[in-house]
Amino acid sequence: MIGVIDTDGERAEWAFPAEPGSVRTARHAVRGTLREWGLDAVGDVTVLLVSELVTNSLRYASGPIGVRLMRLDPAAGHGSDHPGHPGHPADGPALLVEISDPLPDPPRERVAHPDDEGGRGLHLVAASSQRWGTRHGKTGKTVWFELALPGE
């Protein structure tokens, strides 16, 4: 069962069970929110990266998976003020995406060989986002990434 934790014009947050169908549900929730916010320009890459990170959480964690989207706009005073995120650069608006799970171990980027079935998710996050990282929480970890918002 999906749990909508919070949604407003600048932030949306959900909790998903650690079940295979949650990847698809998370993609639909994220795409719908980005469409409502008028951010279709970053929809495909955001949905791809969310899908990769939720899949990683499902593969290794057994508890709920949190997904949060936040619009960051330093010109409007909407920056990142939560612990563990290094703050928002002053070069323009961005979308901050966070995937949380109860497993404390941070993900490890690895080199995937051409025939490997997996191992490309974090490489995609690193290559597609302007910044990304991890932070520890009280009961697990959060993997986050930022995407520049073009034309804002």
N, C-alpha and C positions, 0 to 999 in steps of 0.2 A: 504494500500500500504506500503510495506516495504521500508525503506530508508536506504541505506548503507551509513553511515557517514564516515567511515574510515576503511581501511584495509591495513595492511602491515605485515611484518614477525613477529612482536612482539605484535601487537594490532589489534583488529577488533571491530567495533562498528556499531550498527544498531539502528534504531528507528522503532517501530511497533505501529500501531493504536490500540486503546483499543477495540478490536473486538475478539470474540472467536477463530477465525482462526489464530490469531497471536501466540497462544501457539505452535501450530504445526509448523508454519513458523519459529519461533524462534528456536525450537528444530532442524529443518533441517539446518538452518544457522549455528548454533553452532557446530553440528556434522560435517558438511562439512568443517568448518574452522579447527576444531581439527584434522580431517583426513589430510587436507593439511599440517598442522604443524607437522604431525607424532605423534600426541598425542592420539592415539586410546586407550591407556591404561587407560585414565581418561575420555573417551568419555561417557560411560554409566552413570556414577555418575554425570558428569557435566550436561548432557542433563536432567537427572531426576531433579536435583536441579534447573536448569533454568526453567524447566516446572512448578515446584512448585511455584517459586517466580513470574514468569510471570502470572500464574493463580491468585496468591494473588493480584497482581497489577490490573489485570482485574476485579477482584471481587469488589475492593474498589475504584479504580481511574477511571476517565473518560477521561484522556488525554493520550498522547503518552507514550509508555513504551520504555525505553532505555535499551539495553543490550550491555555490553562491556566485552571483553576478553583481558587479558594482560598476557604475559609471563614475569615472574619475575625471574631474574637470578643474584643474588648478585655477583657471581664470574665474570660475564661479565659486571658488572656495570649497569644492568637493574633492578632497584628497583622501589619501589612505591614512587612517589614524589608528589602525589596529596593530597590536604587537607582532613583531616578527616579519612584517613587511617593510622593506627599506624606504618606504615613502614614494611619492610620485614625482617623476621628473617634471620640470617646468616647461617642457616642450610641446604640450598640447594634451587634449583629452584622450582618454584611454578607457578600455574595458578591462577590469580586473576580474578574473575567473579563479575560483578556489574550489578544490575537490578535497574533502576531508574524509578520513576513515579512522577506526580505532587502533590500527596497527601502528606502533611507534617507529618502526624502521623506515627511514627515508628510502625512496626508490633510487635505484642505481641505473645510470645510463650505461648501456653496453653496446658493443659493436655487433650488429646482426649480420650474419653471413647471408649470401644470396638465397640459399635454400631454407633459411630459418623461417618458421611460422610466426614468430614474434620477435620482440626486442627492438622495435622501431618507435614505440610510443614517445619516450622521452626525447629521442632525437627529433621527432616531429615537433614536439613542444618547443625545444631549444631553437630549431630552425625557423619556426613560424611566428614566434612571439618576440616582442621587443625586450622583454625581461621575463624570467621565471625563477622559481626557487621553491624551497620547502621550509616549513617551520613546525616545531613541536608544539603540541597542545597538552592539556591536562590528561587527555585520554587517547591520544593518537597523534596524527600528523595532518598537515595540510600541504598540498602541492598547489601552487598558484602560478598564473601567468598573466601577462598584460599584452593586450593588442592595441595598437594605435587606432584611433577612430578617424578615418579619412574624411575630409570635407566638413568637419565639425567647426 
